[in-house]
């Protein structure tokens, strides 16, 4: 059941990226209200194997996975995450997989996180608000201003996520997902033809390419999602080292670091 939900959520997340061609880019980070890392720097974060997919988009819109591109992109993204670990002033542990029963636990909660991410994307990033996930907030800069409803990051994987804490010894778990599809020559030709049609008053918008990603942080003692960041029009080609640097910079934008610790912004 969880796996089916995950696939549906990921399909919606990737498919929704097409909206980026007809509407303002949907992106942004959000942090659980009141969340801060402990001041003593004792937090340990486990970063699981990045979920990376890269392929080509055919003329008809079908996505064809490319194993070589995917492996190269995953390697580059992981290397960039490792590069940034020292800058985060935290104990980061990079784990591709776990063993035995712990492997099953990781598979279950990785899938659950992806499903929850789909909900956060829909109800926070896009703004299809849920009344139970909103809070009235007044503008402190405007005394007496009328309170406005603001979406909150109020999702959890449940207390069972503590199993990952027992398996890894970490306080938090980070999940990373990116999905890229590059338009092939046929897709680009279809896009060009659609644009030429505008000259005679028959416009057919044919988007070429999908570039979507998210990163999230889970507090393992409670299972609460404490930070989430997503972008439907991500930059940087993760198949290249420089592109992976930009991609990871965007994925980590808004990460809730302790005061005095600042991650570099995405280049370009």
GUKE-866752 format. One record per residue (C-alpha): chain; y, z, x. Coordinates in nm, 4 decimals. Layout:
BEGIN
<r cadena="A" c2="Y" c3="Z" c1="X"/>
...
end
This chain:
BEGIN
<r cadena="A" c2="0.0000" c3="0.0000" c1="0.0000"/>
<r cadena="A" c2="0.2449" c3="0.0902" c1="0.2775"/>
<r cadena="A" c2="0.1671" c3="-0.2285" c1="0.4711"/>
<r cadena="A" c2="0.2344" c3="-0.4425" c1="0.1618"/>
<r cadena="A" c2="0.5654" c3="-0.2645" c1="0.1090"/>
<r cadena="A" c2="0.6570" c3="-0.3200" c1="0.4728"/>
<r cadena="A" c2="0.5876" c3="-0.6911" c1="0.4586"/>
<r cadena="A" c2="0.7935" c3="-0.7237" c1="0.1422"/>
<r cadena="A" c2="1.0774" c3="-0.5253" c1="0.2972"/>
<r cadena="A" c2="1.0792" c3="-0.7257" c1="0.6186"/>
<r cadena="A" c2="1.0654" c3="-1.0538" c1="0.4282"/>
<r cadena="A" c2="1.3643" c3="-0.9433" c1="0.2229"/>
<r cadena="A" c2="1.5509" c3="-0.8289" c1="0.5337"/>
<r cadena="A" c2="1.4904" c3="-1.1540" c1="0.7223"/>
<r cadena="A" c2="1.5492" c3="-1.3740" c1="0.4199"/>
<r cadena="A" c2="1.8700" c3="-1.1951" c1="0.3306"/>
<r cadena="A" c2="2.0097" c3="-1.2906" c1="0.6701"/>
<r cadena="A" c2="2.0641" c3="-1.6360" c1="0.5224"/>
<r cadena="A" c2="2.3461" c3="-1.4787" c1="0.3209"/>
<r cadena="A" c2="2.5380" c3="-1.4484" c1="0.6453"/>
<r cadena="A" c2="2.6187" c3="-1.8183" c1="0.6184"/>
<r cadena="A" c2="2.7848" c3="-1.7899" c1="0.2794"/>
<r cadena="A" c2="2.9318" c3="-1.4396" c1="0.2902"/>
<r cadena="A" c2="3.0936" c3="-1.2074" c1="0.5446"/>
<r cadena="A" c2="2.8447" c3="-1.0825" c1="0.8010"/>
<r cadena="A" c2="2.6654" c3="-0.7751" c1="0.6765"/>
<r cadena="A" c2="2.6397" c3="-0.5192" c1="0.9509"/>
<r cadena="A" c2="2.7116" c3="-0.1604" c1="1.0297"/>
<r cadena="A" c2="2.5801" c3="0.1743" c1="1.1420"/>
<r cadena="A" c2="2.5548" c3="0.4974" c1="0.9477"/>
<r cadena="A" c2="2.4688" c3="0.8531" c1="1.0465"/>
<r cadena="A" c2="2.3178" c3="1.1319" c1="0.8397"/>
<r cadena="A" c2="2.5931" c3="1.3660" c1="0.7240"/>
<r cadena="A" c2="2.6423" c3="1.6537" c1="0.9668"/>
<r cadena="A" c2="2.3963" c3="1.5247" c1="1.2259"/>
<r cadena="A" c2="2.4695" c3="1.5976" c1="1.5908"/>
<r cadena="A" c2="2.2453" c3="1.6221" c1="1.8938"/>
<r cadena="A" c2="2.2039" c3="1.9700" c1="2.0459"/>
<r cadena="A" c2="2.4799" c3="2.0453" c1="2.2934"/>
<r cadena="A" c2="2.2377" c3="2.1567" c1="2.5657"/>
<r cadena="A" c2="2.0901" c3="1.8069" c1="2.5975"/>
<r cadena="A" c2="1.7353" c3="1.9227" c1="2.5382"/>
<r cadena="A" c2="1.6494" c3="1.6411" c1="2.2931"/>
<r cadena="A" c2="1.3573" c3="1.4158" c1="2.3759"/>
<r cadena="A" c2="1.3456" c3="1.0684" c1="2.2210"/>
<r cadena="A" c2="1.0353" c3="0.8529" c1="2.2077"/>
<r cadena="A" c2="1.1041" c3="0.4802" c1="2.1831"/>
<r cadena="A" c2="0.8101" c3="0.2915" c1="2.0382"/>
<r cadena="A" c2="0.7231" c3="-0.0674" c1="2.1238"/>
<r cadena="A" c2="1.0067" c3="-0.2872" c1="1.9897"/>
<r cadena="A" c2="0.8977" c3="-0.4979" c1="1.6928"/>
<r cadena="A" c2="1.0130" c3="-0.8425" c1="1.8060"/>
<r cadena="A" c2="0.9519" c3="-1.1810" c1="1.6470"/>
<r cadena="A" c2="1.0888" c3="-1.5156" c1="1.7681"/>
<r cadena="A" c2="1.0059" c3="-1.8576" c1="1.6308"/>
<r cadena="A" c2="1.1437" c3="-2.1937" c1="1.5254"/>
<r cadena="A" c2="1.2745" c3="-2.2948" c1="1.1848"/>
<r cadena="A" c2="1.1438" c3="-2.6299" c1="1.0651"/>
<r cadena="A" c2="1.3328" c3="-2.8895" c1="0.8620"/>
<r cadena="A" c2="1.1972" c3="-2.7477" c1="0.5356"/>
<r cadena="A" c2="1.2903" c3="-2.3920" c1="0.6315"/>
<r cadena="A" c2="0.9416" c3="-2.2735" c1="0.7272"/>
<r cadena="A" c2="0.9356" c3="-2.0341" c1="1.0241"/>
<r cadena="A" c2="0.6789" c3="-2.1062" c1="1.2933"/>
<r cadena="A" c2="0.6186" c3="-1.8107" c1="1.5299"/>
<r cadena="A" c2="0.6280" c3="-1.8756" c1="1.9042"/>
<r cadena="A" c2="0.4122" c3="-1.6323" c1="2.1034"/>
<r cadena="A" c2="0.5713" c3="-1.7142" c1="2.4406"/>
<r cadena="A" c2="0.9267" c3="-1.6728" c1="2.3117"/>
<r cadena="A" c2="0.8312" c3="-1.3493" c1="2.1394"/>
<r cadena="A" c2="0.6722" c3="-1.1969" c1="2.4475"/>
<r cadena="A" c2="0.9665" c3="-1.2952" c1="2.6683"/>
<r cadena="A" c2="1.2161" c3="-1.1521" c1="2.4188"/>
<r cadena="A" c2="1.0184" c3="-0.8274" c1="2.3816"/>
<r cadena="A" c2="1.0014" c3="-0.7859" c1="2.7592"/>
<r cadena="A" c2="1.3756" c3="-0.8463" c1="2.7976"/>
<r cadena="A" c2="1.4702" c3="-0.6101" c1="2.5149"/>
<r cadena="A" c2="1.2485" c3="-0.3324" c1="2.6463"/>
<r cadena="A" c2="1.3870" c3="-0.3777" c1="2.9987"/>
<r cadena="A" c2="1.7413" c3="-0.3486" c1="2.8621"/>
<r cadena="A" c2="1.6513" c3="-0.0340" c1="2.6677"/>
<r cadena="A" c2="1.5058" c3="0.1165" c1="2.9858"/>
<r cadena="A" c2="1.8233" c3="0.0176" c1="3.1707"/>
<r cadena="A" c2="2.0329" c3="0.2099" c1="2.9201"/>
<r cadena="A" c2="1.8131" c3="0.5183" c1="2.9111"/>
<r cadena="A" c2="1.9942" c3="0.6876" c1="3.2004"/>
<r cadena="A" c2="2.3288" c3="0.6272" c1="3.0285"/>
<r cadena="A" c2="2.2181" c3="0.8158" c1="2.7191"/>
<r cadena="A" c2="2.1848" c3="1.1457" c1="2.9042"/>
<r cadena="A" c2="1.8676" c3="1.2225" c1="2.7129"/>
<r cadena="A" c2="1.4985" c3="1.2386" c1="2.7920"/>
<r cadena="A" c2="1.3671" c3="0.9020" c1="2.6750"/>
<r cadena="A" c2="0.9989" c3="0.8213" c1="2.6692"/>
<r cadena="A" c2="0.8902" c3="0.4617" c1="2.6144"/>
<r cadena="A" c2="0.5528" c3="0.4319" c1="2.4434"/>
<r cadena="A" c2="0.3892" c3="0.1019" c1="2.3491"/>
<r cadena="A" c2="0.0953" c3="0.2494" c1="2.1632"/>
<r cadena="A" c2="-0.0910" c3="0.5782" c1="2.1095"/>
<r cadena="A" c2="-0.4653" c3="0.6356" c1="2.1199"/>
<r cadena="A" c2="-0.7298" c3="0.7497" c1="1.8739"/>
<r cadena="A" c2="-0.6110" c3="0.9241" c1="1.5577"/>
<r cadena="A" c2="-0.2570" c3="0.9265" c1="1.6929"/>
<r cadena="A" c2="-0.2610" c3="0.5456" c1="1.6931"/>
<r cadena="A" c2="-0.3335" c3="0.5487" c1="1.3207"/>
<r cadena="A" c2="-0.0492" c3="0.7952" c1="1.2646"/>
<r cadena="A" c2="0.1915" c3="0.5724" c1="1.4571"/>
<r cadena="A" c2="0.0842" c3="0.2633" c1="1.2623"/>
<r cadena="A" c2="0.1355" c3="0.4474" c1="0.9338"/>
<r cadena="A" c2="0.4791" c3="0.5829" c1="1.0171"/>
<r cadena="A" c2="0.5991" c3="0.2652" c1="1.1851"/>
<r cadena="A" c2="0.5159" c3="0.0814" c1="0.8625"/>
<r cadena="A" c2="0.6751" c3="0.3548" c1="0.6518"/>
<r cadena="A" c2="0.9927" c3="0.3417" c1="0.8585"/>
<r cadena="A" c2="1.0128" c3="-0.0349" c1="0.8143"/>
<r cadena="A" c2="0.9786" c3="0.0056" c1="0.4374"/>
<r cadena="A" c2="1.2479" c3="0.2751" c1="0.4315"/>
<r cadena="A" c2="1.4687" c3="0.0516" c1="0.6469"/>
<r cadena="A" c2="1.4493" c3="-0.2157" c1="0.3793"/>
<r cadena="A" c2="1.5783" c3="0.0376" c1="0.1262"/>
<r cadena="A" c2="1.8603" c3="0.1521" c1="0.3551"/>
<r cadena="A" c2="1.9566" c3="-0.2088" c1="0.4184"/>
<r cadena="A" c2="1.9697" c3="-0.2827" c1="0.0455"/>
<r cadena="A" c2="2.1441" c3="0.0318" c1="-0.0731"/>
<r cadena="A" c2="2.3745" c3="0.1063" c1="0.2211"/>
<r cadena="A" c2="2.4372" c3="-0.2082" c1="0.4265"/>
<r cadena="A" c2="2.4561" c3="-0.4549" c1="0.1383"/>
<r cadena="A" c2="2.6002" c3="-0.1919" c1="-0.0919"/>
<r cadena="A" c2="2.3642" c3="-0.2030" c1="-0.3890"/>
<r cadena="A" c2="2.4480" c3="0.1631" c1="-0.4301"/>
<r cadena="A" c2="2.2270" c3="0.4336" c1="-0.5743"/>
<r cadena="A" c2="2.4074" c3="0.7115" c1="-0.7606"/>
<r cadena="A" c2="2.1746" c3="0.9711" c1="-0.6086"/>
<r cadena="A" c2="2.2665" c3="0.8536" c1="-0.2570"/>
<r cadena="A" c2="2.6440" c3="0.8747" c1="-0.2964"/>
<r cadena="A" c2="2.9073" c3="1.1389" c1="-0.2414"/>
<r cadena="A" c2="3.2694" c3="1.1732" c1="-0.3529"/>
<r cadena="A" c2="3.5004" c3="1.1764" c1="-0.0501"/>
<r cadena="A" c2="3.8795" c3="1.2104" c1="-0.0387"/>
<r cadena="A" c2="4.0907" c3="1.0445" c1="0.2282"/>
<r cadena="A" c2="4.2141" c3="1.3295" c1="0.4531"/>
<r cadena="A" c2="4.5103" c3="1.1150" c1="0.5576"/>
<r cadena="A" c2="4.6314" c3="1.0883" c1="0.1985"/>
<r cadena="A" c2="4.6764" c3="1.4344" c1="0.0413"/>
<r cadena="A" c2="4.5932" c3="1.4339" c1="-0.3272"/>
<r cadena="A" c2="4.4234" c3="1.0954" c1="-0.3072"/>
<r cadena="A" c2="4.1552" c3="1.0159" c1="-0.5602"/>
<r cadena="A" c2="3.8016" c3="1.0758" c1="-0.4259"/>
<r cadena="A" c2="3.5925" c3="0.7638" c1="-0.3703"/>
<r cadena="A" c2="3.2183" c3="0.7240" c1="-0.3859"/>
<r cadena="A" c2="3.0658" c3="0.6738" c1="-0.0399"/>
<r cadena="A" c2="2.7063" c3="0.5767" c1="0.0356"/>
<r cadena="A" c2="2.5118" c3="0.8332" c1="0.2357"/>
<r cadena="A" c2="2.2217" c3="0.7999" c1="0.4757"/>
<r cadena="A" c2="1.9808" c3="1.0185" c1="0.2817"/>
<r cadena="A" c2="1.6288" c3="0.8891" c1="0.3436"/>
<r cadena="A" c2="1.3248" c3="1.0574" c1="0.4940"/>
<r cadena="A" c2="0.9736" c3="0.9747" c1="0.6106"/>
<r cadena="A" c2="0.8610" c3="1.3188" c1="0.4988"/>
<r cadena="A" c2="0.7481" c3="1.6299" c1="0.6848"/>
<r cadena="A" c2="0.4294" c3="1.4509" c1="0.7934"/>
<r cadena="A" c2="0.6355" c3="1.2762" c1="1.0636"/>
<r cadena="A" c2="0.5878" c3="1.5988" c1="1.2609"/>
<r cadena="A" c2="0.2485" c3="1.4520" c1="1.3556"/>
<r cadena="A" c2="0.4338" c3="1.2116" c1="1.5835"/>
<r cadena="A" c2="0.6127" c3="1.5071" c1="1.7384"/>
<r cadena="A" c2="0.2771" c3="1.6701" c1="1.8108"/>
<r cadena="A" c2="0.1422" c3="1.3440" c1="1.9555"/>
<r cadena="A" c2="0.4400" c3="1.2678" c1="2.1802"/>
<r cadena="A" c2="0.6197" c3="1.5973" c1="2.2402"/>
<r cadena="A" c2="0.9425" c3="1.4260" c1="2.1353"/>
<r cadena="A" c2="1.2122" c3="1.5578" c1="1.9020"/>
<r cadena="A" c2="1.3158" c3="1.2147" c1="1.7780"/>
<r cadena="A" c2="1.1604" c3="0.8696" c1="1.7406"/>
<r cadena="A" c2="1.3494" c3="0.5432" c1="1.7757"/>
<r cadena="A" c2="1.2353" c3="0.2245" c1="1.6037"/>
<r cadena="A" c2="1.3707" c3="-0.1193" c1="1.6945"/>
<r cadena="A" c2="1.3226" c3="-0.4481" c1="1.5063"/>
<r cadena="A" c2="1.4576" c3="-0.7981" c1="1.5729"/>
<r cadena="A" c2="1.3713" c3="-1.1266" c1="1.4055"/>
<r cadena="A" c2="1.4951" c3="-1.4606" c1="1.5393"/>
<r cadena="A" c2="1.4242" c3="-1.8145" c1="1.4236"/>
<r cadena="A" c2="1.5942" c3="-2.1043" c1="1.5989"/>
<r cadena="A" c2="1.6450" c3="-2.4287" c1="1.4081"/>
<r cadena="A" c2="1.4474" c3="-2.7179" c1="1.5595"/>
<r cadena="A" c2="1.5800" c3="-3.0742" c1="1.5828"/>
<r cadena="A" c2="1.4659" c3="-3.1510" c1="1.2278"/>
<r cadena="A" c2="1.6407" c3="-2.8453" c1="1.0857"/>
<r cadena="A" c2="1.9592" c3="-2.9233" c1="1.2749"/>
<r cadena="A" c2="1.9478" c3="-3.2823" c1="1.1512"/>
<r cadena="A" c2="1.9141" c3="-3.1575" c1="0.7932"/>
<r cadena="A" c2="2.2081" c3="-2.9247" c1="0.8508"/>
<r cadena="A" c2="2.4205" c3="-3.2105" c1="0.9872"/>
<r cadena="A" c2="2.3275" c3="-3.4335" c1="0.6938"/>
<r cadena="A" c2="2.4280" c3="-3.1605" c1="0.4503"/>
<r cadena="A" c2="2.7660" c3="-3.1243" c1="0.6171"/>
<r cadena="A" c2="2.8230" c3="-3.5021" c1="0.6171"/>
<r cadena="A" c2="2.7597" c3="-3.4991" c1="0.2451"/>
<r cadena="A" c2="3.0772" c3="-3.2982" c1="0.2044"/>
<r cadena="A" c2="3.2720" c3="-3.6101" c1="0.3013"/>
<r cadena="A" c2="3.1614" c3="-3.7780" c1="-0.0203"/>
<r cadena="A" c2="3.1855" c3="-3.4654" c1="-0.2306"/>
<r cadena="A" c2="2.8167" c3="-3.3702" c1="-0.2293"/>
<r cadena="A" c2="2.7874" c3="-3.0631" c1="-0.0074"/>
<r cadena="A" c2="2.4426" c3="-2.9266" c1="0.0680"/>
<r cadena="A" c2="2.4592" c3="-2.6131" c1="0.2817"/>
<r cadena="A" c2="2.1556" c3="-2.5970" c1="0.5106"/>
<r cadena="A" c2="2.1707" c3="-2.2875" c1="0.7321"/>
<r cadena="A" c2="1.9979" c3="-2.3204" c1="1.0672"/>
<r cadena="A" c2="1.8585" c3="-2.0098" c1="1.2279"/>
<r cadena="A" c2="1.7908" c3="-1.6458" c1="1.1413"/>
<r cadena="A" c2="1.9046" c3="-1.3627" c1="1.3679"/>
<r cadena="A" c2="1.8628" c3="-1.0181" c1="1.2165"/>
<r cadena="A" c2="1.7823" c3="-0.6781" c1="1.3608"/>
<r cadena="A" c2="1.8011" c3="-0.3041" c1="1.3176"/>
<r cadena="A" c2="1.7503" c3="0.0184" c1="1.5089"/>
<r cadena="A" c2="1.6941" c3="0.3622" c1="1.3639"/>
<r cadena="A" c2="1.6433" c3="0.7198" c1="1.4738"/>
<r cadena="A" c2="1.4151" c3="0.9709" c1="1.2995"/>
<r cadena="A" c2="1.4228" c3="1.3478" c1="1.3451"/>
<r cadena="A" c2="1.0519" c3="1.4237" c1="1.3759"/>
<r cadena="A" c2="1.0670" c3="1.7889" c1="1.2704"/>
<r cadena="A" c2="1.1963" c3="1.6923" c1="0.9248"/>
<r cadena="A" c2="1.1185" c3="1.3212" c1="0.9024"/>
<r cadena="A" c2="1.4837" c3="1.2506" c1="0.8172"/>
<r cadena="A" c2="1.6390" c3="0.9190" c1="0.9213"/>
<r cadena="A" c2="1.9472" c3="1.0445" c1="1.1056"/>
<r cadena="A" c2="2.0946" c3="0.7142" c1="1.2257"/>
<r cadena="A" c2="2.0537" c3="0.3513" c1="1.1252"/>
<r cadena="A" c2="2.2225" c3="0.0331" c1="1.2428"/>
<r cadena="A" c2="2.1688" c3="-0.3230" c1="1.1273"/>
<r cadena="A" c2="2.3224" c3="-0.6686" c1="1.1585"/>
<r cadena="A" c2="2.2356" c3="-0.9880" c1="0.9693"/>
<r cadena="A" c2="2.4023" c3="-1.2159" c1="1.2219"/>
<r cadena="A" c2="2.3105" c3="-1.0738" c1="1.5601"/>
<r cadena="A" c2="2.4302" c3="-1.2390" c1="1.8786"/>
<r cadena="A" c2="2.2580" c3="-1.2883" c1="2.2082"/>
<r cadena="A" c2="1.9434" c3="-1.4892" c1="2.2729"/>
<r cadena="A" c2="1.6818" c3="-1.2239" c1="2.3596"/>
<r cadena="A" c2="1.4776" c3="-1.4879" c1="2.5428"/>
<r cadena="A" c2="1.7427" c3="-1.4646" c1="2.8152"/>
<r cadena="A" c2="1.8325" c3="-1.1523" c1="3.0143"/>
<r cadena="A" c2="2.2038" c3="-1.1766" c1="2.9333"/>
<r cadena="A" c2="2.1265" c3="-1.2392" c1="2.5692"/>
<r cadena="A" c2="1.8984" c3="-0.9355" c1="2.5551"/>
<r cadena="A" c2="2.1787" c3="-0.7241" c1="2.7007"/>
<r cadena="A" c2="2.4096" c3="-0.8324" c1="2.4201"/>
<r cadena="A" c2="2.1390" c3="-0.7855" c1="2.1562"/>
<r cadena="A" c2="2.0570" c3="-0.4310" c1="2.2650"/>
<r cadena="A" c2="2.4276" c3="-0.3501" c1="2.2835"/>
<r cadena="A" c2="2.4603" c3="-0.4502" c1="1.9185"/>
<r cadena="A" c2="2.1455" c3="-0.2655" c1="1.8169"/>
<r cadena="A" c2="2.2735" c3="0.0546" c1="1.9776"/>
<r cadena="A" c2="2.6259" c3="0.0267" c1="1.8386"/>
<r cadena="A" c2="2.7254" c3="0.3574" c1="1.6840"/>
<r cadena="A" c2="2.4368" c3="0.5555" c1="1.8331"/>
<r cadena="A" c2="2.5244" c3="0.9270" c1="1.7844"/>
<r cadena="A" c2="2.5621" c3="1.0382" c1="2.1445"/>
<r cadena="A" c2="2.6903" c3="1.3766" c1="2.2505"/>
<r cadena="A" c2="3.0628" c3="1.4073" c1="2.3327"/>
<r cadena="A" c2="3.1435" c3="1.2522" c1="2.6691"/>
<r cadena="A" c2="2.8497" c3="1.0108" c1="2.6683"/>
<r cadena="A" c2="2.9369" c3="0.6498" c1="2.5854"/>
<r cadena="A" c2="2.7086" c3="0.3483" c1="2.5747"/>
<r cadena="A" c2="2.8594" c3="0.0145" c1="2.6831"/>
<r cadena="A" c2="2.9552" c3="-0.2264" c1="2.4081"/>
<r cadena="A" c2="2.7772" c3="-0.5579" c1="2.3720"/>
<r cadena="A" c2="2.9260" c3="-0.8129" c1="2.6162"/>
<r cadena="A" c2="3.1165" c3="-1.1093" c1="2.4853"/>
end
